[in-house]
Amino acid sequence: MWKPVAKLTEQDTERGMKLVIGDGLAAEVMTTLTSGAFLVAMALMLGASNLQIGVLSALPTFTNIFQLISIWLVRRSNNRRAVTVICTIVARIPLVVIGVIPLLFPGAASIHFLIVFLSCFYFFGSLAGPAWNAWIKDLVPESMLGSYFSRRGSYTQTLNVVLSLAAALGVDYIRRQYPQYELDTYYFLFLLAGAAGLTGAAILSRAPEPQMYMDKENVFRLLKRPLSDLNFVRLLVFNSAWVFAMNIAQPFFTVYMMKGMGLSLSSITVLTIISQLFGIFTIRIWGKFADRYSNKTIIAISAPLYIISLILWCFVGIYTKLYANIILLVIVHMLMGIANAGINLSITNIGLKLAPSKDAIVYLSAKNIITAVFSALGPIAGGVLADFFEHKSLRIDAQWQGEKSSLLLHLVALHEWNFLFLIAAVIALISLEMLMVVNETGEVEKNVVVRIMRSSIKNNLKDYYLIGNLVTLHDRFWGYILRRKPS
């Protein structure tokens, strides 16, 4: 069953790539309805603390430390598709359980119940991950990685925009009209998500798999290969520091907007959609330049923009007028959408690019396992820090006192969650120093890429306006680090 093919035809490759996109769309439905604002709102209704919110946010990455099991399964079966599909099916069944059991037995509903079954979901999903990565690396031609995944990403993000808004409006309507059924609504979303996930697994099972040839060495000896590859280790150091910084702050954006600012689920979803739309508008542009030049350069351009958005989060909520805070939130989400599109695409692709085809599953598993530790520590550290700063604050004001008037301007007002955002920005900025020593095959000097991008932007001003502004930002913000790059 699901036997690999010695050599795929061009038609096989195209069909497989379309099926992978189909599974991606189904998985996006599943992810949209069981994560983000919906999961946070559900957890808060179940009485989750900051630390428990951090634990829920850590689960998707923490379970990646078990990916050694995936390597063993692939080596034993020599069939990446079978491992991926079976583990994916087993992973998505707990979502159905989360949706059904509390509806049938209301007493079973608790934050601990949610954490346990989500742990199962993420655990088996992490086993499917390395096999999927290695399979897709061989299925999709390397020259098309950036454009293909940017296209796939634009489809999934568009679906996310439509679905998340519809679901948020529905939940807010039930919250206003039938508040006693709000928690049941979240369980129903999990049930729908599980059904969509299982449908995606069925679609993915039809995609062809190229024949794989793996060494029969001991698994732990195999893991020494990526850890003895100095360039890959440099990538691991950067990636680990970056995800740690991001995950200190990201899980608490929604918590802050819900508990700190009192925004509705629909309002938060609209802001998230703004971020996604700007990601959709720019992801194909990022992918095109990443294929043509280097993923490292795209990270170097987009990462500082994300750091700026983290700093701007520190100013959200310090204004007395709601519209001023909303305007700032819109700007922050626009910047985050543009930056995330480039960062997420390029970090994934540079890992695929630096991993040798023969040892792809080993390299990618080592990357996932190591970064998983730091990615999981991030939200847990964030939860602990949020509790530590809960009753602490730092305020810096500027006051003008005249004869007939006075003006008070809040310059800085840090408390609880805002402290996390500033700490994350500092760590993220430090992590970018580590990116400069990573070498990427086909890499073009950054100043050359910037000149080429500027020229392209002038010729395609309408399409590349946003990226053009980022290139200018890159020159000013990133110049210091570029001057320090080792020769």
Secondary structure, DSSP 8 states (H G I E B T S, - for coil): ----BSS--HHHHHHHHHHHHHHHHHHHHHHHHHSHHHHHHHHHHTT--HHHHHHHHHHHHHGGGGTHHHHHHHHHH--HHHHHHHHHHHHHHHHHHHHHHHHH-GGG--HHHHHHHHHHHHHHHHHHHHHHHHHHHHHS-GGGHHHHHHHHHHHHHHHHHHHHHHHHHHHHHHHHH-GGGHHHHHHHHHHHHHHHHHHHHHHHTTS--B------S-HHHHHHHHHH-HHHHHHHHHHHHHHHHHHHHTHHHHHIIIIIS---HHHHHHHHHHHHHHHHHHHHHHHHHHHHS-HHHHHHHHHHHHHHHHHHHTTTT-SSSHHHHHHHHHHHHHHHHHHHHHHHHHHHHHHHHHS-GGGHHHHHHHHHHHHHHHHHHHHHHHHHHHHHTTT-EEEEEEEEE-SS-EEEEEEEEEETHHHHHHHHHHHHHHHHHHHTT---TT---HHHHHHHHHHHHHHTHHHHHHHHHHHHHHHHHHHHHHHTS--
